């Protein structure tokens, strides 16, 4: 069994896209890339809150086990 990081992400009003990563670092980098942000200009938590407040988009990173 392998544990992977799942990134569920979308712009507001759009369908979710789902990406799987072996490294948390890679999932975090994809968030900034997806929204066209400069890498690490702000924390993921701050970016998530800003996008939620502006109704621009949504993302979630969590782990799951693949058998």
C-alpha positions in Angstrom: 0.0 0.0 0.0 1.2 3.5 -0.9 0.2 6.7 0.7 -0.3 9.7 -1.7 -1.2 13.3 -1.4 -4.5 14.2 -3.2 -4.9 17.8 -4.5 -8.5 18.7 -5.2 -8.6 22.1 -6.9 -10.9 24.3 -9.0 -11.7 27.9 -9.9 -15.0 29.1 -8.6 -17.9 27.8 -10.7 -15.8 25.1 -12.4 -15.5 21.4 -11.9 -12.9 20.0 -9.5 -9.7 18.6 -10.9 -7.8 16.0 -8.9 -4.1 15.3 -8.9 -2.1 12.7 -7.0 1.4 13.3 -5.7 4.0 11.2 -3.8 5.4 14.4 -2.2 3.5 17.1 -0.3 5.9 19.6 -1.7 4.8 18.8 -5.3 1.1 19.2 -4.4 1.8 22.6 -2.8 3.8 23.7 -5.9 0.8 22.7 -8.2 -1.5 25.0 -6.2 0.6 28.1 -6.9 1.1 27.0 -10.5 -2.6 26.3 -11.1 -3.7 29.7 -9.9 -0.8 31.5 -11.6 0.7 32.7 -8.4 4.4 33.2 -7.7 5.7 30.3 -5.8 5.6 30.9 -2.1 4.7 34.6 -2.1 2.4 33.7 0.7 1.5 30.6 2.7 -1.0 28.0 1.4 -3.3 28.9 4.3 -3.2 32.6 3.4 -3.8 31.8 -0.3 -6.7 29.5 0.5 -8.3 32.2 2.7 -7.8 34.9 0.1 -9.3 32.8 -2.7 -12.2 31.8 -0.5 -12.9 35.4 0.5 -12.7 36.6 -3.1 -14.7 33.6 -4.4 -11.9 32.9 -6.8 -11.2 29.2 -6.2 -10.9 26.3 -3.8 -8.3 23.6 -3.1 -7.7 20.9 -0.6 -4.8 18.6 0.0 -5.2 15.4 1.9 -3.7 11.9 2.0 -5.1 8.6 1.0 -3.8 5.1 0.7 -3.7 3.3 -2.7 -3.6 -0.5 -2.7 
